[in-house]
């Protein structure tokens, strides 16, 4: 399971990378492993608002349909349209080509609520222990 150190993580298994006030959001390697083969991705329109801890999209796999939650609030500046035609990229490259949305942050302080890579690793290990 890959957990890049430079990213921040949510309890819903989304990752966030921030550059110049824009947050790039995707689902973690752990999340895609739990989902299995991803067959469909639904993302919001550019210009729509996302709210921290609220669903912004859907990922459907051969196992389940899961909401994807916004780890931050803001305005969607970009959605990864190619995922609609190639949802399997979520399984192949969750931290790269499978980013989902880019969001102009409403409140950069919300990033403080997210976990570091080390905190996320511990969180996942605890969650796996509960299974």
PyMOL commands that set and color helices and strands:
alter all, ss='L'
color gray80, all
select helices_A, chain A and resi 29-35+82-85+89-92+108-113+117-130
alter helices_A, ss='H'
color red, helices_A
select strands_A, chain A and resi 8-9+14-19+22-27+38-42+49-50+55-61+65-69+74-79+101-105
alter strands_A, ss='S'
color yellow, strands_A
deselect
rebuild
show_as cartoon
